[in-house]
Amino acid sequence: MDSLREISNRYERQLRTSILPFWMKYGMDAAYGGILTGLDRDGSLIEPDKSVWFQGRALWTFSTAYMTALPDEDYLSAARTIVRFLDAHCFDADGRMFFRVTREGRPVIKRQRYIFSEAFAIIGYAAYARATCDALYAQKALALFQQVERTLSVPEVLIPKFNQETEPSIGFGVPMILLNVLSELRKTLPEQTALCNARIDDLVVHIQSHFVRDDLHLVLEQCAPDGTFMADHFEGRLLNPGHAIEGAWFIMNEGVERHDTHLLDLGLKMLDWMWDIGWDAEYGGIIQYRDALGKSLSEYHQDMKFWWPQCEAAIATLLAYRITGQRRYLDMFAMVDDYIQSHFPDPEYGEWFGYFHRDGTLATPIKGNLYKGPFHIPRLCMKVVEIIDSMEPFPLTR
């Protein structure tokens, strides 16, 4: 295994010479603004419609990259063109956001049951405000978060995926994402620390009481509103290890920020459980889905290896090592890092492949779509550098 400094240098080099340059060269839309993510392996455009998720996510990425140790004015320029497109074309008349728009910015899809477009716009606005010292965008981030809270508080606004009278259920995704949203908002508006901390505390209680199951040693992706395990249904048994591990490092990160050993222990426990069930001992990598009771899965891509769970596992295991100093977490990081480096980077055209079959054969060479773009991979690179730069183990006894 490389030294930690060599690992940090490798990820920073990949970020600056392969990942971000690919999106700067092929993704930035000089004609209409914003970013395009429907790209083939060589960067050629194969889908002109734009993901609204990625206007917010890419805004966060380029704004955050600009604020790193070696800022590049091109990153800030990219952020500016994205935020203008986001402001001009991604909001409906009711203040809610679209999910997909045309290249020019005309609406295509508005997903009525989710707040994820808004969540990613908030973190984008928050990072852009810090990068530019623009108080207007800090207030935009706060106002959009307040709108999300109002949306979530009125049951009639969001159309639930499942009939809440026949089979009521709740998901892990919304509270998990909001942890990250509030963390970013707090960085931008320190005067809102008390509000952000209180909201985070409520979310952690909700996650721990409903989804973190000591009786199963699992983090559920979906459960009944009272926390009951929906063991008779595909959805109730479905586990998403990458998602749970992402939530685990959000909670660990909060524990580090607030010197809270309860949060640290909770995040570490979630990581341990979901690594045990998510790591593929035969072929390596974090598998897409598992069944909580070991039953057969129904999803066609249940055994694939996507790019983003590997990113989340790498961040979580390295952060766990930074927190505890325990060698086993460093060994886990080395396992997922080796899997990443041997599969995902494309030495010919740059950036990463995104989709592999379980046995490690490439499923598609596509580089971007409505869900894959410049977010999880650059965030991984920047977090690896950040964690290693702060590698004084946090004082936690386990």
C-alpha positions as CSV (number, residue, x, y, z in Angstrom):
1,M,0.0,0.0,0.0
2,D,1.2,3.5,-0.8
3,S,2.0,5.9,2.0
4,L,-0.9,8.2,3.0
5,R,1.0,11.1,1.5
6,E,1.4,9.2,-1.8
7,I,-2.3,8.4,-1.7
8,S,-3.2,12.0,-1.1
9,N,-1.0,13.2,-4.0
10,R,-2.5,10.5,-6.3
11,Y,-6.1,11.6,-5.7
12,E,-5.2,15.3,-6.0
13,R,-3.4,14.6,-9.3
14,Q,-6.3,12.6,-10.7
15,L,-8.7,15.3,-9.7
16,R,-6.7,18.1,-11.4
17,T,-5.4,16.2,-14.5
18,S,-8.2,13.8,-15.3
19,I,-11.5,14.3,-13.5
20,L,-12.1,18.0,-13.6
21,P,-10.4,18.6,-17.0
22,F,-12.8,16.1,-18.6
23,W,-15.8,17.9,-17.4
24,M,-14.3,21.3,-18.1
25,K,-13.5,20.3,-21.7
26,Y,-16.7,18.3,-22.6
27,G,-19.4,19.2,-20.1
28,M,-19.4,23.0,-19.9
29,D,-22.1,24.3,-22.4
30,A,-20.7,27.4,-24.1
31,A,-23.9,27.8,-26.1
32,Y,-26.5,27.8,-23.4
33,G,-24.7,27.7,-20.1
34,G,-24.8,25.1,-17.4
35,I,-23.3,21.7,-17.6
36,L,-24.0,18.7,-19.8
37,T,-23.6,15.2,-18.3
38,G,-24.9,12.9,-21.1
39,L,-21.4,12.1,-22.3
40,D,-19.9,9.0,-24.0
41,R,-16.5,7.6,-23.1
42,D,-14.6,10.0,-25.2
43,G,-16.6,13.0,-24.0
44,S,-18.9,13.2,-27.1
45,L,-22.4,14.4,-26.4
46,I,-25.1,11.6,-26.6
47,E,-27.9,13.2,-24.5
48,P,-28.4,17.0,-24.7
49,D,-31.0,17.3,-21.9
50,K,-29.6,18.5,-18.6
51,S,-29.9,17.0,-15.2
52,V,-31.0,19.6,-12.7
53,W,-29.4,17.5,-9.9
54,F,-26.1,18.2,-11.7
55,Q,-26.5,21.9,-12.0
56,G,-26.5,22.0,-8.2
57,R,-24.0,19.2,-7.7
58,A,-21.5,20.6,-10.2
59,L,-21.9,24.1,-8.8
60,W,-20.8,22.6,-5.4
61,T,-17.9,20.7,-7.1
62,F,-16.4,23.6,-9.0
63,S,-17.0,26.1,-6.1
64,T,-15.3,23.7,-3.6
65,A,-12.5,22.9,-6.0
66,Y,-11.8,26.6,-6.3
67,M,-11.5,26.9,-2.5
68,T,-8.9,24.2,-2.2
69,A,-5.2,24.8,-1.7
70,L,-4.5,25.3,-5.4
71,P,-7.4,27.4,-6.7
72,D,-7.9,27.7,-10.4
73,E,-9.9,30.6,-11.8
74,D,-11.4,28.3,-14.5
75,Y,-13.2,26.4,-11.7
76,L,-14.8,29.7,-10.6
77,S,-15.7,30.5,-14.2
78,A,-17.4,27.1,-14.5
79,A,-19.3,27.7,-11.3
80,R,-20.5,31.1,-12.6
81,T,-22.0,29.7,-15.8
82,I,-23.7,26.9,-13.9
83,V,-25.3,29.1,-11.3
84,R,-26.6,31.4,-14.0
85,F,-28.3,28.5,-15.8
86,L,-29.6,27.1,-12.5
87,D,-31.2,30.4,-11.6
88,A,-32.6,31.1,-15.0
89,H,-34.0,27.7,-16.0
90,C,-34.3,25.1,-13.2
91,F,-37.1,26.5,-11.1
92,D,-40.8,26.2,-11.8
93,A,-43.3,29.0,-11.2
94,D,-44.2,27.5,-7.8
95,G,-40.6,27.7,-6.6
96,R,-40.1,23.9,-6.8
97,M,-37.4,22.6,-9.1
98,F,-37.4,20.5,-12.2
99,F,-35.5,17.2,-12.5
100,R,-34.6,17.5,-16.2
101,V,-34.6,20.3,-18.7
102,T,-33.6,20.6,-22.3
103,R,-30.2,21.9,-23.3
104,E,-31.7,25.3,-23.7
105,G,-33.5,25.1,-20.3
106,R,-37.1,24.2,-21.1
107,P,-38.8,21.8,-18.6
108,V,-38.9,18.1,-19.4
109,I,-39.5,16.3,-16.1
110,K,-40.6,17.6,-12.6
111,R,-40.5,14.8,-10.1
112,Q,-43.2,15.7,-7.6
113,R,-42.3,13.3,-4.8
114,Y,-38.7,14.4,-4.2
115,I,-36.8,17.3,-2.8
116,F,-33.3,16.2,-4.2
117,S,-33.0,18.9,-6.9
118,E,-33.5,21.5,-4.2
119,A,-31.1,19.7,-1.8
120,F,-28.3,19.8,-4.4
121,A,-29.1,23.4,-5.3
122,I,-28.7,24.3,-1.7
123,I,-25.3,22.8,-1.3
124,G,-24.3,24.4,-4.6
125,Y,-25.5,27.8,-3.6
126,A,-23.8,27.5,-0.2
127,A,-20.4,26.5,-1.7
128,Y,-20.7,29.2,-4.4
129,A,-21.4,31.8,-1.7
130,R,-18.2,30.8,0.2
131,A,-16.1,30.8,-3.0
132,T,-17.3,34.2,-4.1
133,C,-18.1,35.8,-0.7
134,D,-21.5,36.6,-2.2
135,A,-24.0,37.0,0.7
136,L,-26.9,36.9,-1.8
137,Y,-26.2,33.2,-2.6
138,A,-25.8,32.4,1.1
139,Q,-29.3,33.8,1.6
140,K,-30.6,31.9,-1.4
141,A,-29.3,28.7,0.1
142,L,-31.0,29.4,3.4
143,A,-34.3,30.4,1.7
144,L,-34.3,27.3,-0.4
145,F,-33.7,25.1,2.7
146,Q,-36.6,26.8,4.4
147,Q,-38.8,26.1,1.4
148,V,-37.7,22.4,1.5
149,E,-38.7,22.3,5.2
150,R,-42.1,23.7,4.3
151,T,-42.5,21.2,1.5
152,L,-41.7,18.3,3.8
153,S,-44.1,19.6,6.5
154,V,-47.2,19.5,4.2
155,P,-48.2,16.0,3.2
156,E,-50.2,17.1,0.2
157,V,-47.3,18.8,-1.5
158,L,-45.2,15.7,-2.2
159,I,-46.7,12.8,-4.0
160,P,-45.5,9.7,-2.1
161,K,-44.0,6.7,-4.0
162,F,-46.3,4.3,-2.1
163,N,-49.9,4.7,-1.1
164,Q,-49.6,5.8,2.5
165,E,-53.0,4.3,3.4
166,T,-52.4,0.9,1.9
167,E,-48.7,0.4,2.6
168,P,-47.2,3.4,4.4
169,S,-43.4,3.7,4.4
170,I,-40.6,6.2,4.8
171,G,-37.1,6.2,3.3
172,F,-33.5,6.7,4.5
173,G,-32.6,9.0,1.6
174,V,-34.2,12.3,2.6
175,P,-32.9,12.5,6.2
176,M,-29.5,11.3,5.1
177,I,-29.2,13.9,2.3
178,L,-30.4,16.7,4.6
179,L,-27.5,15.9,7.0
180,N,-25.2,17.0,4.2
181,V,-27.3,20.0,3.3
182,L,-27.3,21.3,6.8
183,S,-23.5,20.8,7.2
184,E,-22.9,22.8,4.0
185,L,-25.3,25.5,5.1
186,R,-23.6,25.8,8.5
187,K,-20.2,26.4,6.8
188,T,-21.7,29.2,4.8
189,L,-23.8,30.8,7.5
190,P,-22.1,30.3,10.9
191,E,-24.7,32.5,12.5
192,Q,-27.2,29.7,11.7
193,T,-25.1,27.1,13.6
194,A,-27.7,26.7,16.4
195,L,-30.5,26.1,13.9
196,C,-28.4,23.7,11.8
197,N,-27.2,21.7,14.8
198,A,-30.8,21.4,16.1
199,R,-32.1,20.1,12.8
200,I,-29.1,17.7,12.5
201,D,-29.9,16.4,16.0
202,D,-33.5,15.7,15.0
203,L,-32.4,13.9,11.8
204,V,-29.9,11.7,13.7
205,V,-32.5,10.7,16.2
206,H,-34.9,9.9,13.3
207,I,-32.2,7.8,11.5
208,Q,-31.1,6.0,14.6
209,S,-34.7,5.2,15.8
210,H,-36.0,4.1,12.4
211,F,-33.3,2.8,10.1
212,V,-30.3,1.8,12.3
213,R,-31.4,-1.6,13.5
214,D,-29.4,-3.2,16.4
215,D,-31.6,-6.3,16.2
216,L,-30.5,-6.9,12.5
217,H,-27.1,-5.2,12.5
218,L,-28.2,-3.4,9.4
219,V,-29.2,0.1,8.2
220,L,-32.5,-0.2,6.4
221,E,-33.3,1.8,3.3
222,Q,-37.0,1.8,3.9
223,C,-39.3,1.0,6.8
224,A,-42.8,1.7,8.1
225,P,-43.4,5.2,9.6
226,D,-43.2,3.7,13.1
227,G,-39.8,2.0,12.3
228,T,-41.3,-1.4,11.8
229,F,-39.1,-3.7,9.6
230,M,-41.2,-4.4,6.4
231,A,-39.9,-8.0,6.2
232,D,-42.7,-9.2,3.8
233,H,-41.8,-6.8,1.0
234,F,-39.0,-6.4,-1.5
235,E,-38.7,-2.8,-0.7
236,G,-38.6,-3.3,3.1
237,R,-35.8,-5.9,2.8
238,L,-33.8,-4.0,0.2
239,L,-30.4,-2.7,1.5
240,N,-28.3,-0.1,-0.3
241,P,-24.9,-0.5,1.3
242,G,-23.4,2.5,-0.6
243,H,-26.2,4.8,0.6
244,A,-25.9,3.6,4.2
245,I,-22.1,4.0,4.2
246,E,-22.5,7.6,2.8
247,G,-24.9,8.4,5.6
248,A,-22.4,6.8,8.1
249,W,-19.6,9.2,7.0
250,F,-21.9,12.2,7.2
251,I,-22.6,11.2,10.8
252,M,-19.0,10.6,11.6
253,N,-18.1,13.9,10.0
254,E,-20.6,15.6,12.2
255,G,-19.1,13.8,15.2
256,V,-15.7,15.2,14.3
257,E,-17.0,18.7,13.8
258,R,-18.8,18.7,17.2
259,H,-16.4,16.4,19.1
260,D,-19.4,14.2,19.8
261,T,-18.5,10.6,20.6
262,H,-22.1,9.4,20.3
263,L,-22.2,10.5,16.7
264,L,-18.8,9.0,16.1
265,D,-19.8,5.6,17.5
266,L,-23.1,5.7,15.6
267,G,-21.4,6.4,12.3
268,L,-18.7,3.8,12.9
269,K,-21.3,1.1,13.8
270,M,-23.3,1.9,10.6
271,L,-20.1,1.6,8.5
272,D,-19.1,-1.7,10.2
273,W,-22.4,-3.3,9.6
274,M,-22.9,-2.2,6.0
275,W,-19.3,-2.9,5.0
276,D,-19.8,-6.5,6.2
277,I,-22.8,-7.0,4.1
278,G,-21.9,-4.7,1.2
279,W,-18.3,-5.8,0.4
280,D,-18.1,-8.5,-2.2
281,A,-15.6,-11.0,-0.8
282,E,-15.5,-12.9,-4.1
283,Y,-14.9,-10.2,-6.6
284,G,-14.2,-7.1,-4.5
285,G,-16.0,-3.8,-4.5
286,I,-19.2,-2.6,-2.8
287,I,-22.2,-4.3,-4.3
288,Q,-25.3,-2.4,-5.3
289,Y,-28.0,-4.1,-3.3
290,R,-28.4,-6.8,-0.7
291,D,-31.5,-8.4,0.9
292,A,-31.8,-7.9,4.6
293,L,-32.8,-11.6,5.1
294,G,-30.6,-13.1,2.4
295,K,-33.6,-13.7,0.1
296,S,-33.5,-13.3,-3.7
297,L,-33.5,-9.7,-5.0
298,S,-35.8,-8.5,-7.7
299,E,-33.8,-5.5,-9.2
300,Y,-32.0,-6.3,-12.4
301,H,-28.9,-4.4,-11.4
302,Q,-28.8,-5.7,-7.9
303,D,-25.3,-7.3,-8.2
304,M,-23.6,-4.5,-10.2
305,K,-20.7,-2.3,-9.0
306,F,-21.5,1.4,-9.5
307,W,-18.9,4.1,-9.2
308,W,-20.5,6.1,-6.3
309,P,-20.7,3.4,-3.6
310,Q,-16.9,2.8,-4.0
311,C,-16.4,6.5,-3.5
312,E,-18.5,6.6,-0.3
313,A,-16.8,3.5,1.1
314,A,-13.3,5.0,0.4
315,I,-14.3,8.2,2.2
316,A,-15.9,6.4,5.1
317,T,-13.1,3.9,5.8
318,L,-10.4,6.6,5.6
319,L,-12.4,8.9,7.9
320,A,-12.9,5.9,10.3
321,Y,-9.1,5.4,10.4
322,R,-8.6,9.1,11.0
323,I,-11.0,9.0,13.9
324,T,-9.9,5.7,15.6
325,G,-6.4,5.1,14.4
326,Q,-7.4,1.4,14.0
327,R,-5.5,-0.4,11.3
328,R,-8.5,-2.4,10.2
329,Y,-10.1,0.7,8.7
330,L,-6.9,1.5,6.8
331,D,-6.9,-2.0,5.5
332,M,-10.6,-1.6,4.4
333,F,-9.7,1.7,2.7
334,A,-6.8,-0.1,0.9
335,M,-9.2,-2.8,-0.3
336,V,-11.7,-0.3,-1.9
337,D,-8.9,1.9,-3.2
338,D,-7.3,-1.0,-4.9
339,Y,-10.7,-2.0,-6.4
340,I,-11.3,1.6,-7.6
341,Q,-7.9,2.1,-9.2
342,S,-7.9,-1.3,-11.0
343,H,-11.4,-0.8,-12.5
344,F,-12.8,2.7,-12.8
345,P,-10.2,5.3,-14.1
346,D,-10.0,5.5,-17.9
347,P,-6.3,6.0,-18.9
348,E,-7.2,6.7,-22.5
349,Y,-9.9,9.4,-22.3
350,G,-9.8,10.4,-18.6
351,E,-12.4,10.5,-15.9
352,W,-14.0,7.2,-14.7
353,F,-16.2,4.5,-16.0
354,G,-19.3,4.2,-13.9
355,Y,-20.9,0.7,-14.3
356,F,-19.4,-2.7,-13.9
357,H,-20.9,-6.2,-13.7
358,R,-20.3,-8.0,-10.4
359,D,-17.3,-9.9,-11.9
360,G,-15.6,-6.7,-12.8
361,T,-16.4,-6.7,-16.6
362,L,-17.4,-3.3,-18.0
363,A,-21.2,-2.9,-18.4
364,T,-21.1,0.4,-20.4
365,P,-18.3,2.8,-21.2
366,I,-20.6,5.8,-20.7
367,K,-19.0,8.6,-18.7
368,G,-22.1,10.6,-17.7
369,N,-25.9,10.6,-17.6
370,L,-28.6,12.2,-15.5
371,Y,-27.0,10.6,-12.4
372,K,-23.3,10.4,-13.1
373,G,-21.4,13.6,-13.4
374,P,-18.8,15.7,-11.5
375,F,-19.8,15.1,-7.9
376,H,-19.1,11.8,-6.2
377,I,-15.7,11.3,-7.8
378,P,-14.3,14.8,-7.3
379,R,-15.8,14.9,-3.8
380,L,-13.9,11.6,-3.0
381,C,-10.6,13.2,-4.3
382,M,-11.1,16.3,-2.2
383,K,-12.1,14.4,0.9
384,V,-9.1,12.0,0.7
385,V,-6.8,15.0,0.6
386,E,-8.7,16.8,3.4
387,I,-8.7,13.7,5.7
388,I,-5.1,12.9,5.2
389,D,-4.1,16.5,5.7
390,S,-5.8,16.3,9.1
391,M,-4.5,12.9,10.1
392,E,-4.3,13.4,13.8
393,P,-6.5,10.6,15.2
394,F,-9.5,12.0,17.0
395,P,-9.5,11.1,20.7
396,L,-12.0,8.3,20.8
397,T,-11.6,5.1,22.9
398,R,-13.5,2.1,21.5
